Amino acid sequence: MTTLDDHGRPEPPLASDETATLLGFLDYQRATLAWKCSGVDAAGLTATVGASSITLGGLLKHMACVEDGWFSWRLHGRDAGPPWHTVDWDATPDWDWDTAADDAPEELRALWSEAVQRSRALVDEALADGGLDRLAPPAPSDAREPSLRWILCHMIEEYARHNGHADLLRESVDGATGE
């Protein structure tokens, strides 16, 4: 049985195997981003803090891209799908961040949520085909072969770092704070 905290986030297991622990922490971090972006309107999703151009909407779109990037393109060697497949990343390396203001809040939330659902299915597929030791194929731009274990740890770190940004942004939008 999953225990939810006061913000609806699933608590990672206190004593479990490595896979359940890693997935528990990743889901907790995902739920933290969802919480920080919940109930925020279009103006709130485009708000910035100080000199930074980071927005809550940009975080949602960026993390959707990161989810697809690591679990679909990198781990499984699949081609990019919409909306990523038409982006000229060399010409616009920050496209995910820069275009988020053009998207409606419900589009950003759906884009991120759908990417998370795809990632969960792709992780399950990889776990059934080699477990945490399963290696990603070499990419054209990077011949290294990270394991699923490494990718999960990287994703936990990626969310944790960006959730710190989300804390500051959400507080600036409406004063909402919390861990």
C-alpha positions as CSV (number, residue, x, y, z in Angstrom):
1,M,0.0,0.0,0.0
2,T,1.4,3.4,-1.0
3,T,1.4,6.1,1.7
4,L,0.6,9.6,0.5
5,D,1.9,12.7,2.3
6,D,-0.1,15.9,2.9
7,H,0.4,17.0,-0.7
8,G,-0.6,13.7,-2.3
9,R,2.9,12.6,-3.0
10,P,3.7,8.9,-2.7
11,E,6.2,8.3,0.1
12,P,9.2,6.2,-1.2
13,P,9.4,2.9,0.6
14,L,11.5,2.9,3.8
15,A,12.7,-0.7,3.4
16,S,12.5,-2.3,-0.1
17,D,14.7,-3.6,-2.9
18,E,16.8,-1.3,-5.0
19,T,14.3,-1.1,-7.9
20,A,11.3,-0.2,-5.7
21,T,13.4,2.4,-3.8
22,L,14.7,4.1,-7.0
23,L,11.2,4.1,-8.6
24,G,9.7,5.4,-5.3
25,F,12.1,8.3,-5.1
26,L,11.5,9.2,-8.8
27,D,7.8,9.1,-8.4
28,Y,8.1,11.3,-5.3
29,Q,10.1,13.8,-7.2
30,R,7.6,13.7,-10.1
31,A,4.7,14.3,-7.7
32,T,6.6,17.2,-6.2
33,L,6.8,18.9,-9.6
34,A,3.1,18.2,-10.2
35,W,2.2,19.7,-6.8
36,K,4.3,22.8,-7.4
37,C,2.6,23.4,-10.7
38,S,-1.0,22.5,-9.7
39,G,-3.6,25.2,-9.7
40,V,-1.4,27.7,-11.4
41,D,-2.8,29.7,-14.3
42,A,-1.1,30.8,-17.5
43,A,0.3,33.9,-15.9
44,G,1.7,31.9,-13.0
45,L,3.3,29.3,-15.4
46,T,5.2,32.1,-17.2
47,A,6.3,34.0,-14.0
48,T,10.1,34.3,-13.5
49,V,12.2,35.1,-10.4
50,G,15.1,37.6,-10.6
51,A,17.3,37.4,-13.6
52,S,16.4,33.8,-14.4
53,S,14.2,33.0,-17.4
54,I,13.0,29.7,-15.8
55,T,9.3,29.3,-15.5
56,L,7.0,26.6,-14.0
57,G,5.6,26.1,-17.6
58,G,9.2,25.8,-18.9
59,L,9.9,23.2,-16.2
60,L,6.9,21.1,-17.2
61,K,7.9,21.2,-20.9
62,H,11.6,20.6,-20.2
63,M,10.9,17.7,-17.9
64,A,8.5,16.2,-20.5
65,C,11.5,16.4,-23.0
66,V,13.9,14.9,-20.4
67,E,11.5,12.0,-19.7
68,D,11.2,11.2,-23.4
69,G,14.9,11.9,-24.0
70,W,16.2,9.5,-21.4
71,F,13.6,6.7,-21.4
72,S,12.6,6.6,-25.0
73,W,15.4,8.0,-27.1
74,R,18.3,7.1,-25.0
75,L,17.3,3.9,-23.1
76,H,15.4,2.3,-26.0
77,G,17.0,4.0,-29.0
78,R,13.7,5.2,-30.3
79,D,13.1,8.2,-32.6
80,A,11.7,11.4,-31.1
81,G,7.9,11.8,-31.3
82,P,5.8,14.9,-31.2
83,P,6.4,17.6,-30.4
84,W,10.2,17.0,-30.2
85,H,10.6,15.4,-33.7
86,T,10.3,18.7,-35.6
87,V,12.6,20.8,-33.4
88,D,16.0,22.0,-34.8
89,W,17.9,21.5,-31.5
90,D,21.1,22.9,-33.0
91,A,19.4,26.2,-33.9
92,T,17.2,26.3,-30.8
93,P,18.8,24.3,-28.0
94,D,16.4,25.8,-25.4
95,W,13.3,25.3,-27.4
96,D,11.5,23.4,-24.6
97,W,12.1,26.3,-22.2
98,D,11.6,29.1,-24.8
99,T,8.3,27.9,-26.2
100,A,6.4,26.9,-23.0
101,A,4.8,30.4,-22.8
102,D,3.1,29.7,-26.1
103,D,1.3,26.6,-24.6
104,A,-1.9,26.6,-22.5
105,P,-1.5,25.3,-18.9
106,E,-3.6,22.2,-19.6
107,E,-1.4,21.5,-22.7
108,L,1.8,21.7,-20.6
109,R,0.4,19.5,-17.9
110,A,-0.8,16.9,-20.4
111,L,2.5,16.9,-22.3
112,W,4.4,16.3,-19.1
113,S,1.9,13.7,-17.7
114,E,1.9,11.8,-21.0
115,A,5.7,11.7,-21.1
116,V,5.7,10.4,-17.5
117,Q,3.2,7.6,-18.4
118,R,5.4,6.6,-21.4
119,S,8.5,6.6,-19.2
120,R,6.8,4.3,-16.7
121,A,5.9,1.8,-19.4
122,L,9.4,2.0,-20.9
123,V,11.0,1.5,-17.5
124,D,8.8,-1.6,-17.0
125,E,9.9,-2.8,-20.4
126,A,13.6,-2.3,-19.6
127,L,13.2,-4.0,-16.2
128,A,11.7,-7.1,-17.9
129,D,14.7,-7.0,-20.3
130,G,17.8,-6.9,-18.1
131,G,16.6,-5.1,-15.0
132,L,18.6,-2.2,-13.5
133,D,21.7,-3.5,-15.3
134,R,20.1,-3.1,-18.7
135,L,22.3,-0.8,-20.8
136,A,21.2,1.9,-23.2
137,P,22.5,1.6,-26.7
138,P,25.3,4.0,-27.7
139,A,23.9,7.3,-29.1
140,P,25.3,9.0,-32.2
141,S,26.5,11.8,-30.0
142,D,27.6,9.7,-27.0
143,A,29.1,6.3,-27.3
144,R,28.7,5.6,-23.6
145,E,26.1,3.0,-22.5
146,P,24.4,4.1,-19.2
147,S,22.5,1.5,-17.3
148,L,18.9,1.8,-16.3
149,R,20.1,2.2,-12.7
150,W,22.2,5.2,-13.7
151,I,19.4,6.8,-15.8
152,L,17.0,6.4,-12.8
153,C,19.5,8.1,-10.5
154,H,20.1,10.8,-13.0
155,M,16.3,11.5,-13.3
156,I,15.9,11.7,-9.5
157,E,18.7,14.3,-9.5
158,E,17.2,16.2,-12.4
159,Y,13.8,16.4,-10.8
160,A,15.3,17.3,-7.4
161,R,17.3,20.2,-8.8
162,H,14.4,21.6,-10.8
163,N,12.0,21.1,-7.9
164,G,14.2,23.6,-6.0
165,H,13.6,26.1,-8.9
166,A,9.8,25.2,-8.7
167,D,9.8,26.0,-5.0
168,L,11.1,29.6,-5.6
169,L,8.8,30.1,-8.6
170,R,5.7,28.9,-6.9
171,E,6.3,31.1,-3.8
172,S,6.8,34.1,-6.1
173,V,3.5,33.3,-7.9
174,D,1.1,33.0,-4.9
175,G,3.1,32.6,-1.8
176,A,2.6,28.9,-1.6
177,T,5.5,27.2,0.2
178,G,6.4,23.7,1.4
179,E,9.2,21.2,1.2
